[in-house]
Structures are given as structure tokens and as C-alpha cells.
């Protein structure tokens, strides 16, 4: 088993499993989550256990795709997402990423 838990920034912000998204509408607005499964061209299944975002289907119009990705299997359970999220250091890298702190506009959303 390889250690594919390095967070990397890609040139194109594609909808893909393992992409970190920022929720801009709803109860979890301003929090980060990861795409776990692609339902159709307009909806994805997200999960953000470290940020307090429950596993839910969400419209792509309600999220902002960030340039952060990490290795995540399709349909991963919440415990797996939590482990991979922590191993990749998404919270630390997300806060340090240029412009993401301004998008969040909240200091301790992820803590």
C-alpha cells in the first residue's frame, strides 16, 4: 500500500473524489468537506467529519471547488474520510493556501 496522502494543488478544479470543497450555503456554510461520491452532473456526496459537516448530498451550486485534493476511495465511509483527511493535513494546508483564509473569513471554523 502506498502513502498517497499528500495534498496537492492541480491546475484545473475538476469535480473528483477527494476534492476539498468550501460550502457556501446552508447550515454548514463556511466549512470544508471532501467529495466522497459523484451522484450526477449537478450533485455530489460530501463528508467533512473534522469540520463538523454531516455526510450529505449537495448541489454543486452550493459549494466552491478548492484546488486541494487528497487520495480517497470512492464511497469511503466517514471513518476512512476522517483518517485520510488527518493524514493529508487538509486543515493545515487549507488554512495556509493562498486566498482560502479570505474565503473562509472565520479563524476557527476547522478546529
Backbone torsions as a table, in degrees:
resi	resn	phi	psi	omega
1	UNK	NA	127.9	-179.7
2	UNK	-88.4	161.5	179.5
3	UNK	-98.0	85.6	-179.4
4	UNK	-94.8	38.8	-175.4
5	UNK	-102.2	29.6	178.6
6	UNK	-92.4	129.9	177.2
7	UNK	-79.7	129.9	-179.7
8	UNK	-131.0	152.3	176.9
9	UNK	-102.9	130.3	179.4
10	UNK	-103.0	163.4	-178.5
11	UNK	-72.9	-36.7	-178.9
12	UNK	-108.4	137.9	177.4
13	UNK	-91.9	88.5	-178.2
14	UNK	-96.6	152.1	173.6
15	UNK	-77.3	113.8	-178.3
16	UNK	-151.0	155.9	177.7
17	UNK	-66.3	130.6	-177.8
18	UNK	98.4	-5.3	177.8
19	UNK	-75.5	134.8	177.3
20	UNK	-86.2	132.6	-179.9
21	UNK	-121.7	152.5	174.7
22	UNK	-107.5	122.4	-178.3
23	UNK	-80.8	129.0	-177.1
24	UNK	-110.7	-7.0	178.7
25	UNK	-138.2	153.7	175.3
26	UNK	98.3	-169.2	-177.3
27	UNK	-67.5	-29.6	-177.8
28	UNK	-97.7	22.5	-178.0
29	UNK	-58.5	135.6	178.8
30	UNK	88.4	2.8	-178.9
31	UNK	-108.0	156.3	178.9
32	UNK	-95.3	146.5	176.1
33	UNK	-147.6	170.2	179.3
34	UNK	-116.8	144.6	174.8
35	UNK	-76.4	123.6	-178.0
36	UNK	-101.2	-35.5	-178.3
37	UNK	-153.1	145.3	175.8
38	UNK	-98.0	118.1	-177.2
39	UNK	-82.1	-54.9	174.5
40	UNK	-152.8	-165.3	-174.1
41	UNK	-70.9	-11.7	-179.3
42	UNK	-122.0	-6.7	-176.8
43	UNK	-131.5	144.4	175.6
44	UNK	-134.6	159.0	173.9
45	UNK	-98.3	124.1	-178.6
46	UNK	-118.2	160.4	177.3
47	UNK	-152.3	134.0	178.4
48	UNK	-140.4	70.8	-173.9
49	UNK	-64.3	-33.2	-179.3
50	UNK	-75.7	-25.9	-179.0
51	UNK	-97.3	-2.1	179.8
52	UNK	81.4	23.2	178.1
53	UNK	-95.9	119.9	179.2
54	UNK	-69.8	155.0	177.5
55	UNK	-65.9	124.7	-175.1
56	UNK	-158.8	156.7	171.6
57	UNK	-85.4	135.7	-176.8
58	UNK	-140.7	147.0	177.6
59	UNK	-74.4	140.9	-179.1
60	UNK	-66.1	-17.8	175.8
61	UNK	-72.5	-14.6	-178.7
62	UNK	-97.6	3.3	-179.7
63	UNK	-130.4	160.1	173.5
64	UNK	-114.6	125.7	178.0
65	UNK	-75.8	127.5	177.0
66	UNK	-96.1	164.7	178.1
67	UNK	-77.7	1.0	-177.2
68	UNK	-87.9	133.5	175.2
69	UNK	-135.9	158.9	171.5
70	UNK	-149.9	158.1	-176.3
71	UNK	-69.3	124.4	-178.5
72	UNK	-149.4	129.1	177.5
73	UNK	-71.8	151.8	178.9
74	UNK	-62.1	136.3	176.4
75	UNK	69.3	25.1	-178.0
76	UNK	-62.4	145.4	178.0
77	UNK	-75.2	167.8	-177.1
78	UNK	-60.0	-40.6	179.8
79	UNK	-63.7	-40.0	178.3
80	UNK	-66.4	-43.0	178.1
81	UNK	-60.8	-42.4	-179.7
82	UNK	-61.9	-44.3	179.5
83	UNK	-64.9	-48.0	-178.8
84	UNK	-65.2	-38.1	178.8
85	UNK	-60.4	-47.4	-179.1
86	UNK	-68.6	-41.4	-179.4
87	UNK	-64.8	-34.9	-179.7
88	UNK	-80.9	-16.2	-179.5
89	UNK	68.2	40.2	-175.9
90	UNK	-61.7	-41.0	-178.2
91	UNK	-61.3	-47.3	-178.7
92	UNK	-66.9	-46.7	-179.5
93	UNK	-68.4	-33.3	178.3
94	UNK	-65.3	-41.4	179.4
95	UNK	-70.7	-31.5	-178.9
96	UNK	-82.3	-17.6	-177.2
97	UNK	-64.2	138.8	-177.4
98	UNK	-60.5	123.9	176.1
99	UNK	89.1	-21.3	-177.6
100	UNK	-69.6	-34.8	178.3
101	UNK	-63.7	-37.6	178.4
102	UNK	-69.0	-34.4	177.7
103	UNK	-65.6	-42.0	-179.2
104	UNK	-68.4	-45.8	178.9
105	UNK	58.2	20.3	177.6
106	UNK	-139.4	132.9	-174.4
107	UNK	-75.9	-44.2	-171.8
108	UNK	-115.7	41.1	177.1
109	UNK	-67.4	-36.0	-172.9
110	UNK	-90.6	-5.9	-176.2
111	UNK	-92.9	NA	NA
